[in-house]
Amino acid sequence: MASEQTTLTVPGPHGEREMRISSPSRVMWPELGLTKLDLAKYMVDVGEAFIAANGDRPVALQRYSDTIDGEQFFSKNPPRGTPEFVRSVKVVFPSARSHPMLVLDEPAAAVWAVQMNTVVFHPWPSRAGNTDNPEQLRIDLDPQPGTDFD
């Protein structure tokens, strides 16, 4: 049996790209009933602003195996099957180890990340061409389980 899928047309700097979304009816936010397709369509709608804020930066992807309440993991290395239009940059960590990290330069790249169940994007505060020198201060607020912002 073929798996459920759909295609979204994503505008970008190099024209439109047709992006496949598998399991579009997978409910990612059970409380709200929001699906993977809902998130992908949202990314198409905000894609230009998303790339303006996060493009040209190494990014780690926080991916979920099922719903946002389920297992999650971080994806830093470009996974097998990364589209040719999604680039990567070699980064060196303080420990001196290095590896490639994804760089999202167009809305279709962000939609591709959503296709892989990415819900949270963690961009670096530095540009891909100068990863050792941050040019922004980004504050990441992560309340621990059982706490909130109230």
N, C-alpha and C positions, 0 to 999 in steps of 0.2 A: 504494500500500500504506500503510495507516495505521501510524503509529509506535506502538511499545510504550509503554503508560502504565498507571499504577495510581493509586488514590486512597487517601489516609490521612486518618483522622478525628483531628483535633487539638483537644483540650480547651483552653479558655482562659477569660479573664475575661468574655467576651461570649458564652459558649456554645461549642458545637463548630463547627469549620470543616472542610469537606472540601477537602483540598489535593491537587492533581494533581501527580504525579511522572512526568515523561517519562523514557524510557530507564532504567527502574528497575534493569535488569540490567547497566548499564554498570559495569564493574569499575574502581573508583577507586583501590584499593590492590592492584596486581597481586600483590605478594608474599604478601599475606594473603587475597586473593580477596574482599575486601570491596567491596560495590556501593554505588551511589548510594542505592538503597532501604535498605540497611543503615544508612547515615549518616542518612537521613531518619527512620527508625524510632528510632534512637538519640536524635535531636533531640526527637522526641515524648516519649521516656522521660525525658529530662533537661530538658525545656523549661521547667518552672517554675523550677528552680534556675538554668538558663541566663539566663532573663529577670531573676531576682532579682539576679544578678551583673552583667549587661550591659545591662539595659533602661534606657530613658530616657536614653540616651547616643548621640551621633552615632557611627556605625560605618562603617568601610570594610570591604568584603568582598574577600577574596582568593579569586579564582575560578580554576578550572582548565579548560582546554579539553577535556581528555580524562582523563588519570590524574594522580595527584600527582607523577609523574615527568615530566609534559609541560609544555607552555607554561602560564604563569599570568599573571594580570593583576589589578590592583586596581580595584575599582568603588566610587567614592565618591558620584557623583551617582545619584539614583534612576533606574533604567533605565525605558525605555518598557515599559508593561504592569505597572507596580508596582500591586499591589492597593490598593484604597481604604483598607483598614484599616492599611496600613503608612505611617506618617507620615514626614515629613522636617523638618529644621530648617535654617535658613540659618546658616552659620558664616562667620566672618571670620578670615582668616589674617593673620599678622604682615605680610605683603606688602600688606595691605589688599584683596586680592582676596577675593571671597566666592562661595559656591555652596551649594546645598542638599545635605545629607547625610542618609542614611537613619537612622531611629531604630526599633529593634525593641522593641515594647511587649508582645508576646504570643508564645507558642510558635509559633503559625501563621506569624508573620512570619519566624522563624528557619527553619522548614521551607520556606517560600517561597524563602529565600536558598539553602538546600541544593538546591532544585529547579534553581537557576541554577548549579549546580556550585560553590557556595561551600564551602570546606573550612576556611578560617581567618577568624575574625572579629577585627577590630581596633577595639575600642570606645575612645572617648576617656575620659580620667580625669575629665571634667566632665559635668554633667547637661545635657540639651537646653535647659533654660530659662536656663542661665547658663554658656555655653560658654567664656567668658573666664576662669573661675575654677575650676580643678581642685579636686576635693575628695577625690581619691585619688592615691596614688603607685602606678603600675603598672610593673613591670619586664618588659620584653619580651626574652626570651632567644632570639636567632636565630643558631645556629652557622652559620658559612659552609660552603659545599660542601667536603667533605673533612675536616671537623672534627666532633667529637661532644662529649658531656659527660663522657667518661671521663677 
